[in-house]
């Protein structure tokens, strides 16, 4: 296994970090939903799930068909077909006929798709470190107002980072 950002995934550098508390896990879920809302401007979450499932399978060397992608994501085949069209239009993947089985039409990751995956993982590294740096001291309970302010501050940083990265990458 290499040491690129994609090889590391979201795993922290230190292997002995204990499992995060439930509050932190819920905040992480909030960060992911916030990322979706900002990055994909309200596109249905199922479309994003289909796109990410496709990109993850492609990154791991598996070129799925639409049927296999539907199975992996748990979404209906017709829904996946519609969303794959969007992924292809975005330039993240392309469909090719398998030369060994001409009936099989596989999806392949494009260079733009690999860059999008790199962008997403880079963002989640940033968000994870941002989230960890704002953890209250052990046993400290935040008031509702403090918690609201903390989420608003994190949301502003997420938005700022996405806007900056988007302009840096020509989005």
N, CA, C and O of each residue as an XYZ file, in Angstrom:
684
protein
N       0.835     -1.170      0.000
C       0.000      0.000      0.000
C       0.885      1.239      0.000
O       1.847      1.328      0.762
N       0.548      2.194     -0.865
C       1.340      3.410     -0.976
C       0.991      4.407      0.110
O       0.270      4.094      1.058
N       1.508      5.599     -0.044
C       1.255      6.627      0.958
C       0.623      7.863      0.327
O       0.809      8.975      0.822
N      -0.130      7.677     -0.773
C      -0.845      8.809     -1.349
C      -2.076      9.080     -0.504
O      -2.453      8.273      0.346
N      -2.689     10.206     -0.745
C      -3.877     10.566      0.020
C      -4.985      9.528     -0.171
O      -5.736      9.249      0.763
N      -5.093      8.954     -1.377
C      -6.128      7.951     -1.620
C      -5.801      6.640     -0.928
O      -6.704      5.944     -0.465
N      -4.526      6.294     -0.852
C      -4.136      5.064     -0.159
C      -4.405      5.167      1.337
O      -4.831      4.197      1.964
N      -4.158      6.342      1.904
C      -4.371      6.522      3.343
C      -5.849      6.600      3.686
O      -6.249      6.172      4.769
N      -6.664      7.133      2.795
C      -8.071      7.318      3.101
C      -8.229      8.270      4.272
O      -7.462      9.224      4.400
N      -9.199      8.029      5.117
C      -9.448      8.904      6.260
C      -8.749      8.416      7.517
O      -8.948      8.979      8.593
N      -7.937      7.381      7.397
C      -7.242      6.822      8.551
C      -6.232      7.828      9.092
O      -5.394      8.320      8.336
N      -6.294      8.139     10.372
C      -5.295      9.043     10.943
C      -3.908      8.416     10.877
O      -3.773      7.196     10.786
N      -2.888      9.251     10.924
C      -1.509      8.760     10.854
C      -1.192      7.845     12.034
O      -0.508      6.835     11.865
N      -1.682      8.185     13.227
C      -1.421      7.367     14.418
C      -2.435      6.228     14.476
O      -3.644      6.458     14.444
N      -1.933      5.010     14.561
C      -2.808      3.832     14.576
C      -3.464      3.597     15.934
O      -4.418      2.824     16.023
N      -2.979      4.242     16.987
C      -3.481      3.949     18.326
C      -4.552      4.938     18.796
O      -4.823      5.026     19.993
N      -5.152      5.670     17.885
C      -6.206      6.609     18.269
C      -7.471      5.812     18.575
O      -7.893      4.999     17.752
N      -8.085      6.025     19.738
C      -9.292      5.270     20.091
C     -10.490      5.704     19.247
O     -10.472      6.757     18.610
N     -11.523      4.874     19.257
C     -12.747      5.201     18.523
C     -13.329      6.503     19.063
O     -13.336      6.720     20.275
N     -13.811      7.359     18.190
C     -14.346      8.642     18.646
C     -15.678      8.471     19.370
O     -16.399      7.505     19.123
N     -16.008      9.409     20.266
C     -17.290      9.345     20.961
C     -18.453      9.576     19.991
O     -18.265     10.071     18.880
N     -19.650      9.210     20.436
C     -20.838      9.311     19.584
C     -21.061     10.736     19.084
O     -21.423     10.928     17.923
N     -20.850     11.746     19.945
C     -21.031     13.138     19.520
C     -20.148     13.457     18.320
O     -20.593     14.087     17.361
N     -18.905     13.022     18.381
C     -17.971     13.295     17.296
C     -18.396     12.570     16.018
O     -18.276     13.116     14.922
N     -18.888     11.354     16.161
C     -19.349     10.615     14.992
C     -20.541     11.319     14.348
O     -20.630     11.389     13.122
N     -21.456     11.841     15.166
C     -22.598     12.586     14.628
C     -22.140     13.874     13.952
O     -22.677     14.262     12.914
N     -21.156     14.530     14.539
C     -20.615     15.740     13.914
C     -19.958     15.401     12.576
O     -20.064     16.168     11.619
N     -19.288     14.268     12.511
C     -18.666     13.855     11.257
C     -19.736     13.622     10.195
O     -19.560     14.008      9.040
N     -20.842     12.994     10.585
C     -21.955     12.809      9.660
C     -22.464     14.168      9.191
O     -22.767     14.354      8.012
N     -22.556     15.118     10.125
C     -22.993     16.469      9.779
C     -22.034     17.102      8.767
O     -22.475     17.757      7.823
N     -20.735     16.909      8.958
C     -19.744     17.449      8.018
C     -19.969     16.858      6.628
O     -19.904     17.581      5.633
N     -20.233     15.552      6.547
C     -20.449     14.921      5.249
C     -21.701     15.463      4.571
O     -21.692     15.726      3.369
N     -22.780     15.633      5.337
C     -24.009     16.183      4.769
C     -23.783     17.632      4.344
O     -24.267     18.059      3.296
N     -23.050     18.381      5.156
C     -22.732     19.764      4.818
C     -21.910     19.822      3.530
O     -22.156     20.661      2.664
N     -20.939     18.928      3.415
C     -20.141     18.853      2.189
C     -21.053     18.607      0.994
O     -20.930     19.276     -0.032
N     -21.961     17.655      1.124
C     -22.886     17.339      0.034
C     -23.697     18.565     -0.360
O     -23.820     18.879     -1.544
N     -24.250     19.256      0.629
C     -25.093     20.417      0.343
C     -24.316     21.526     -0.362
O     -24.832     22.166     -1.278
N     -23.071     21.751      0.068
C     -22.270     22.815     -0.538
C     -21.685     22.408     -1.892
O     -21.737     23.170     -2.857
N     -21.141     21.222     -1.945
C     -20.434     20.791     -3.148
C     -21.379     20.445     -4.289
O     -21.107     20.768     -5.446
N     -22.477     19.793     -3.969
C     -23.355     19.286     -5.021
C     -24.643     20.082     -5.143
O     -25.555     19.689     -5.870
N     -24.718     21.183     -4.445
C     -25.795     22.163     -4.570
C     -27.187     21.531     -4.580
O     -28.018     21.840     -5.433
N     -27.418     20.660     -3.635
C     -28.754     20.114     -3.449
C     -29.130     18.964     -4.357
O     -30.290     18.551     -4.363
N     -28.181     18.424     -5.134
C     -28.527     17.248     -5.926
C     -28.951     16.146     -4.967
O     -28.466     16.088     -3.837
N     -29.845     15.277     -5.404
C     -30.317     14.220     -4.496
C     -29.156     13.410     -3.926
O     -28.197     13.092     -4.629
N     -29.260     13.089     -2.655
C     -28.192     12.338     -1.989
C     -27.986     10.983     -2.664
O     -26.869     10.465     -2.677
N     -29.050     10.403     -3.224
C     -28.909      9.122     -3.920
C     -28.019      9.270     -5.150
O     -27.272      8.352     -5.485
N     -28.091     10.413     -5.823
C     -27.223     10.641     -6.981
C     -25.764     10.720     -6.548
O     -24.876     10.185     -7.213
N     -25.532     11.386     -5.442
C     -24.172     11.487     -4.923
C     -23.682     10.107     -4.484
O     -22.532      9.751     -4.741
N     -24.551      9.320     -3.821
C     -24.184      7.956     -3.422
C     -23.803      7.132     -4.649
O     -22.796      6.424     -4.635
N     -24.598      7.222     -5.699
C     -24.299      6.470     -6.918
C     -22.967      6.908     -7.512
O     -22.157      6.071     -7.910
N     -22.738      8.214     -7.571
C     -21.481      8.724     -8.134
C     -20.284      8.268     -7.309
O     -19.285      7.805     -7.861
N     -20.381      8.397     -5.992
C     -19.259      8.023     -5.125
C     -19.022      6.519     -5.148
O     -17.874      6.074     -5.150
N     -20.102      5.728     -5.164
C     -19.949      4.273     -5.240
C     -19.207      3.916     -6.522
O     -18.288      3.096     -6.516
N     -19.616      4.540     -7.613
C     -18.980      4.299     -8.902
C     -17.504      4.681     -8.862
O     -16.650      3.896     -9.274
N     -17.201      5.870     -8.375
C     -15.811      6.331     -8.334
C     -14.962      5.434     -7.434
O     -13.820      5.124     -7.770
N     -15.518      5.013     -6.284
C     -14.761      4.136     -5.379
C     -14.472      2.779     -6.020
O     -13.359      2.263     -5.918
N     -15.481      2.204     -6.680
C     -15.263      0.921     -7.354
C     -14.217      1.072     -8.458
O     -13.324      0.237     -8.603
N     -14.341      2.143     -9.227
C     -13.396      2.366    -10.319
C     -11.984      2.581     -9.791
O     -11.019      2.058    -10.348
N     -11.868      3.353     -8.713
C     -10.546      3.601     -8.130
C      -9.891      2.302     -7.661
O      -8.669      2.160     -7.716
N     -10.705      1.365     -7.205
C     -10.178      0.095     -6.712
C     -10.027     -0.946     -7.816
O      -9.867     -2.134     -7.539
N     -10.077     -0.496     -9.070
C      -9.785     -1.373    -10.192
C     -10.935     -2.224    -10.674
O     -10.725     -3.136    -11.474
N     -12.145     -1.959    -10.215
C     -13.299     -2.730    -10.666
C     -14.121     -1.846    -11.583
O     -14.558     -0.767    -11.183
N     -14.332     -2.292    -12.802
C     -15.118     -1.535    -13.769
C     -16.532     -2.099    -13.802
O     -16.802     -3.049    -14.537
N     -17.448     -1.519    -13.005
C     -18.782     -2.096    -12.878
C     -19.673     -1.791    -14.076
O     -19.445     -0.845    -14.830
N     -20.683     -2.617    -14.220
C     -21.781     -2.306    -15.131
C     -22.820     -1.542    -14.316
O     -22.690     -1.414    -13.099
N     -23.827     -1.049    -14.975
C     -24.889     -0.345    -14.254
C     -25.574     -1.292    -13.269
O     -25.900     -0.889    -12.153
N     -25.795     -2.541    -13.669
C     -26.412     -3.517    -12.769
C     -25.573     -3.783    -11.529
O     -26.109     -3.890    -10.426
N     -24.270     -3.889    -11.701
C     -23.380     -4.116    -10.552
C     -23.334     -2.899     -9.637
O     -23.252     -3.036     -8.416
N     -23.387     -1.719    -10.225
C     -23.408     -0.495     -9.429
C     -24.711     -0.399     -8.637
O     -24.710      0.039     -7.486
N     -25.819     -0.807     -9.250
C     -27.103     -0.825     -8.543
C     -27.036     -1.785     -7.357
O     -27.529     -1.474     -6.273
N     -26.431     -2.941     -7.565
C     -26.296     -3.918     -6.482
C     -25.436     -3.360     -5.350
O     -25.792     -3.499     -4.180
N     -24.305     -2.729     -5.685
C     -23.387     -2.206     -4.664
C     -24.003     -1.071     -3.862
O     -23.756     -0.960     -2.661
N     -24.800     -0.227     -4.506
C     -25.367      0.938     -3.816
C     -26.728      0.654     -3.195
O     -27.185      1.405     -2.334
N     -27.381     -0.427     -3.627
C     -28.707     -0.739     -3.108
C     -29.809      0.120     -3.711
O     -30.921      0.159     -3.185
N     -29.514      0.806     -4.803
C     -30.497      1.658     -5.468
C     -31.043      0.950     -6.705
O     -30.366      0.093     -7.273
N     -32.276      1.301     -7.134
C     -32.846      0.661     -8.328
C     -31.992      0.906     -9.576
O     -31.351      1.947     -9.718
N     -32.003     -0.066    -10.460
C     -31.208      0.000    -11.689
C     -31.552      1.238    -12.529
O     -30.657      1.885    -13.072
N     -32.843      1.568    -12.636
C     -33.253      2.741    -13.421
C     -32.691      4.026    -12.812
O     -32.280      4.937    -13.532
N     -32.677      4.089    -11.491
C     -32.121      5.257    -10.801
C     -30.627      5.356    -11.076
O     -30.115      6.433    -11.383
N     -29.937      4.238    -10.966
C     -28.497      4.213    -11.218
C     -28.201      4.617    -12.656
O     -27.266      5.378    -12.908
N     -28.981      4.120    -13.589
C     -28.767      4.459    -14.995
C     -28.852      5.969    -15.204
O     -28.026      6.555    -15.904
N     -29.839      6.581    -14.601
C     -30.012      8.037    -14.711
C     -28.822      8.763    -14.077
O     -28.312      9.731    -14.641
N     -28.388      8.300    -12.921
C     -27.292      8.960    -12.220
C     -25.941      8.711    -12.890
O     -25.068      9.579    -12.872
N     -25.769      7.534    -13.477
C     -24.528      7.264    -14.205
C     -24.418      8.221    -15.394
O     -23.328      8.693    -15.719
N     -25.543      8.501    -16.033
C     -25.528      9.477    -17.130
C     -25.000     10.815    -16.646
O     -24.229     11.474    -17.343
N     -25.417     11.217    -15.448
C     -24.938     12.467    -14.864
C     -23.440     12.397    -14.577
O     -22.715     13.363    -14.816
N     -22.973     11.257    -14.065
C     -21.549     11.071    -13.779
C     -20.732     11.141    -15.070
O     -19.653     11.733    -15.100
N     -21.251     10.539    -16.119
C     -20.567     10.572    -17.414
C     -20.556     11.996    -17.964
O     -19.540     12.457    -18.484
N     -21.696     12.694    -17.848
C     -21.760     14.084    -18.314
C     -20.809     14.982    -17.530
O     -20.280     15.950    -18.075
N     -20.590     14.668    -16.260
C     -19.638     15.431    -15.446
C     -18.198     15.145    -15.860
O     -17.279     15.871    -15.481
N     -18.010     14.082    -16.640
C     -16.672     13.728    -17.098
C     -15.900     12.862    -16.124
O     -14.699     12.662    -16.304
N     -16.562     12.338    -15.088
C     -15.882     11.546    -14.065
C     -15.691     10.094    -14.476
O     -14.797      9.416    -13.972
N     -16.526      9.618    -15.388
C     -16.444      8.227    -15.834
C     -16.848      8.171    -17.300
O     -17.437      9.105    -17.845
N     -16.512      7.047    -17.918
C     -16.948      6.816    -19.290
C     -17.360      5.358    -19.410
O     -16.895      4.499    -18.659
N     -18.238      5.096    -20.365
C     -18.717      3.736    -20.578
C     -17.985      3.148    -21.787
O     -17.865      3.787    -22.833
N     -17.496      1.904    -21.617
C     -16.792      1.221    -22.707
C     -17.338     -0.199    -22.843
O     -17.757     -0.816    -21.863
N     -17.324     -0.696    -24.059
C     -17.711     -2.085    -24.310
C     -16.522     -2.968    -23.949
O     -15.392     -2.713    -24.367
N     -16.796     -4.012    -23.163
C     -15.752     -4.966    -22.774
C     -15.357     -5.768    -24.016
O     -16.208     -6.438    -24.601
N     -14.087     -5.716    -24.433
C     -13.684     -6.442    -25.648
C     -13.821     -7.965    -25.517
O     -13.933     -8.659    -26.527
N     -13.813     -8.489    -24.286
C     -13.951     -9.940    -24.077
C     -15.412    -10.382    -24.101
O     -15.707    -11.544    -24.379
N     -16.319     -9.459    -23.812
C     -17.750     -9.768    -23.791
C     -18.478     -8.531    -24.296
O     -18.764     -7.616    -23.523
N     -18.774     -8.500    -25.578
C     -19.316     -7.303    -26.215
C     -20.677     -6.883    -25.647
O     -21.121     -5.762    -25.893
N     -21.343     -7.763    -24.892
C     -22.627     -7.388    -24.279
C     -22.429     -6.606    -22.986
O     -23.360     -5.968    -22.496
N     -21.245     -6.651    -22.445
C     -20.947     -6.002    -21.158
C     -20.418     -4.586    -21.401
O     -19.396     -4.398    -22.061
N     -21.123     -3.604    -20.861
C     -20.701     -2.203    -20.966
C     -20.229     -1.753    -19.593
O     -21.025     -1.574    -18.671
N     -18.927     -1.574    -19.478
C     -18.301     -1.242    -18.194
C     -18.076      0.260    -18.065
O     -17.926      0.984    -19.049
N     -18.061      0.687    -16.823
C     -17.722      2.073    -16.527
C     -16.236      2.146    -16.206
O     -15.688      1.258    -15.552
N     -15.598      3.196    -16.665
C     -14.168      3.403    -16.433
C     -13.950      4.799    -15.873
O     -14.576      5.763    -16.316
N     -13.063      4.899    -14.901
C     -12.715      6.173    -14.281
C     -11.896      7.008    -15.261
O     -10.951      6.513    -15.874
N     -12.265      8.265    -15.401
C     -11.496      9.186    -16.242
C     -10.484      9.925    -15.372
O     -10.506      9.820    -14.146
N      -9.617     10.657    -16.013
C      -8.657     11.472    -15.263
C      -9.400     12.500    -14.406
O      -9.009     12.766    -13.270
N     -10.472     13.073    -14.956
C     -11.267     14.039    -14.184
C     -11.913     13.366    -12.975
O     -12.017     13.980    -11.913
N     -12.348     12.113    -13.121
C     -12.920     11.376    -12.000
C     -11.899     11.110    -10.913
O     -12.206     11.210     -9.725
N     -10.683     10.770    -11.318
C      -9.611     10.552    -10.339
C      -9.299     11.844     -9.599
O      -9.056     11.827     -8.392
N      -9.303     12.964    -10.314
C      -9.058     14.260     -9.669
C     -10.191     14.611     -8.710
O      -9.947     15.168     -7.640
N     -11.428     14.290     -9.085
C     -12.570     14.560     -8.203
C     -12.457     13.741     -6.924
O     -12.718     14.253     -5.835
N     -12.073     12.485     -7.045
C     -11.903     11.642     -5.865
C     -10.789     12.188     -4.978
O     -10.928     12.228     -3.756
N      -9.703     12.601     -5.583
C      -8.593     13.193     -4.826
C      -9.085     14.437     -4.084
O      -8.752     14.643     -2.917
N      -9.868     15.251     -4.758
C     -10.426     16.476     -4.179
C     -11.309     16.153     -2.965
O     -11.203     16.799     -1.922
N     -12.175     15.155     -3.112
C     -13.089     14.777     -2.032
C     -12.308     14.273     -0.820
O     -12.582     14.680      0.309
N     -11.340     13.392     -1.051
C     -10.562     12.845      0.061
C      -9.741     13.939      0.725
O      -9.629     13.969      1.950
N      -9.168     14.835     -0.061
C      -8.408     15.961      0.488
C      -9.305     16.816      1.390
O      -8.899     17.237      2.473
N     -10.530     17.060      0.920
C     -11.459     17.842      1.728
C     -11.751     17.137      3.051
O     -11.749     17.776      4.102
N     -12.001     15.833      3.012
C     -12.335     15.129      4.245
C     -11.155     15.061      5.210
O     -11.356     15.029      6.424
N      -9.937     15.040      4.693
C      -8.771     15.157      5.584
C      -8.802     16.504      6.291
O      -8.611     16.578      7.505
N      -9.043     17.563      5.536
C      -9.145     18.908      6.119
C     -10.261     18.945      7.167
O     -10.053     19.428      8.281
N     -11.439     18.437      6.811
C     -12.588     18.489      7.717
C     -12.338     17.678      8.982
O     -12.714     18.103     10.075
N     -11.706     16.511      8.844
C     -11.418     15.680     10.010
C     -10.505     16.421     10.981
O     -10.759     16.441     12.185
N      -9.451     17.026     10.462
C      -8.523     17.763     11.328
C      -9.196     18.990     11.931
O      -8.934     19.337     13.083
N     -10.047     19.639     11.174
C     -10.790     20.795     11.678
C     -11.719     20.364     12.815
O     -11.795     21.026     13.850
N     -12.409     19.268     12.615
C     -13.323     18.750     13.626
C     -12.570     18.359     14.893
O     -13.012     18.669     15.999
N     -11.446     17.686     14.738
C     -10.679     17.251     15.902
C     -10.088     18.432     16.674
O      -9.920     18.355     17.891
N      -9.778     19.511     15.980
C      -9.179     20.668     16.654
C     -10.201     21.470     17.450
O      -9.825     22.344     18.232
N     -11.471     21.189     17.265
C     -12.516     21.926     17.977
C     -13.225     21.081     19.028
O     -14.330     21.419     19.452
N     -12.610     20.002     19.443
C     -13.228     19.153     20.459
C     -13.086     19.798     21.831
O     -12.008     20.274     22.188
N     -14.190     19.816     22.614
C     -14.099     20.384     23.965
C     -13.219     19.509     24.856
O     -12.981     18.338     24.562
N     -12.746     20.100     25.942
C     -11.959     19.338     26.909
C     -12.784     18.176     27.434
O     -14.014     18.220     27.420
N     -12.096     17.131     27.900
C     -12.790     15.958     28.439
C     -13.824     16.369     29.470
O     -13.537     17.127     30.396
N     -15.033     15.853     29.291
C     -16.090     16.101     30.265
C     -16.805     17.427     30.099
O     -17.835     17.652     30.734
N     -16.285     18.307     29.265
C     -16.922     19.609     29.086
C     -18.171     19.451     28.223
O     -18.125     18.831     27.161
N     -19.274     20.009     28.680
C     -20.529     19.955     27.935
C     -20.804     21.347     27.371
O     -20.889     22.315     28.125
N     -20.940     21.451     26.065
C     -21.218     22.743     25.451
C     -22.684     23.106     25.633
O     -23.556     22.237     25.609
N     -22.949     24.401     25.816
C     -24.340     24.861     25.854
C     -24.890     24.812     24.432
O     -24.131     24.688     23.470
N     -26.196     24.908     24.305
C     -26.823     24.911     22.986
C     -26.291     26.034     22.110
O     -26.010     25.826     20.930
N     -26.151     27.232     22.686
C     -25.633     28.375     21.923
C     -24.190     28.140     21.485
O     -23.823     28.435     20.347
N     -23.374     27.606     22.397
C     -21.977     27.337     22.051
C     -21.883     26.301     20.930
O     -21.070     26.424     20.014
N     -22.733     25.283     21.027
C     -22.718     24.232     20.013
C     -23.168     24.787     18.665
O     -22.578     24.475     17.630
N     -24.216     25.611     18.682
C     -24.704     26.245     17.456
C     -23.601     27.101     16.832
O     -23.378     27.048     15.622
N     -22.920     27.882     17.655
C     -21.829     28.721     17.156
C     -20.693     27.875     16.583
O     -20.088     28.235     15.573
N     -20.412     26.759     17.230
C     -19.356     25.866     16.750
C     -19.707     25.299     15.378
O     -18.864     25.265     14.481
N     -20.954     24.854     15.217
C     -21.378     24.323     13.922
C     -21.353     25.410     12.853
O     -20.938     25.158     11.722
N     -21.796     26.618     13.203
C     -21.785     27.732     12.243
C     -20.359     28.067     11.822
O     -20.104     28.334     10.647
N     -19.438     28.056     12.769
C     -18.033     28.336     12.463
C     -17.458     27.257     11.540
O     -16.756     27.563     10.576
N     -17.762     26.000     11.846
C     -17.274     24.909     10.999
C     -17.887     24.994      9.604
O     -17.201     24.759      8.609
N     -19.174     25.328      9.527
C     -19.843     25.452      8.233
C     -19.200     26.543      7.389
O     -18.995     26.370      6.188
N     -18.881     27.672      8.028
C     -18.224     28.768      7.306
C     -16.857     28.326      6.785
O     -16.487     28.657      5.658
N     -16.106     27.580      7.595
C     -14.790     27.106      7.156
C     -14.923     26.099      6.015
O     -14.133     26.111      5.071
N     -15.928     25.231      6.110
C     -16.164     24.260      5.038
C     -16.486     24.993      3.742
O     -15.919     24.692      2.693
N     -17.403     25.960      3.822
C     -17.784     26.721      2.626
C     -16.589     27.452      2.037
O     -16.364     27.423      0.827
N     -15.827     28.107      2.901
C     -14.650     28.853      2.445
C     -13.663     27.923      1.746
O     -13.140     28.254      0.683
N     -13.411     26.763      2.344
C     -12.450     25.821      1.772
C     -12.956     25.298      0.429
O     -12.182     25.193     -0.522
N     -14.242     24.970      0.342
C     -14.779     24.459     -0.918
C     -14.708     25.517     -2.012
O     -14.377     25.208     -3.157
N     -15.017     26.757     -1.663
C     -14.950     27.841     -2.648
C     -13.509     28.037     -3.105
O     -13.244     28.162     -4.301
N     -12.583     28.065     -2.158
C     -11.174     28.262     -2.497
C     -10.657     27.110     -3.356
O     -10.000     27.336     -4.372
N     -10.952     25.878     -2.949
C     -10.482     24.730     -3.727
C     -11.124     24.711     -5.102
O     -10.484     24.364     -6.094
N     -12.407     25.091     -5.152
C     -13.087     25.123     -6.441
C     -12.443     26.109     -7.388
O     -12.270     25.812     -8.570
N     -12.087     27.280     -6.889
C     -11.452     28.274     -7.758
C     -10.027     27.862     -8.106
O      -9.551     28.158     -9.202
N      -9.337     27.181     -7.189
C      -7.971     26.713     -7.469
C      -7.956     25.639     -8.556
O      -7.009     25.545     -9.337
N      -9.020     24.828     -8.597
C      -9.031     23.720     -9.553
C      -9.769     24.067    -10.838
O      -9.922     23.217    -11.714
N     -10.228     25.307    -10.956
C     -10.925     25.711    -12.171
C     -12.368     25.270    -12.223
O     -12.956     25.219    -13.303
N     -12.951     24.949    -11.089
C     -14.354     24.528    -11.043
C     -15.262     25.696    -11.283
O     -16.483     25.539    -11.282
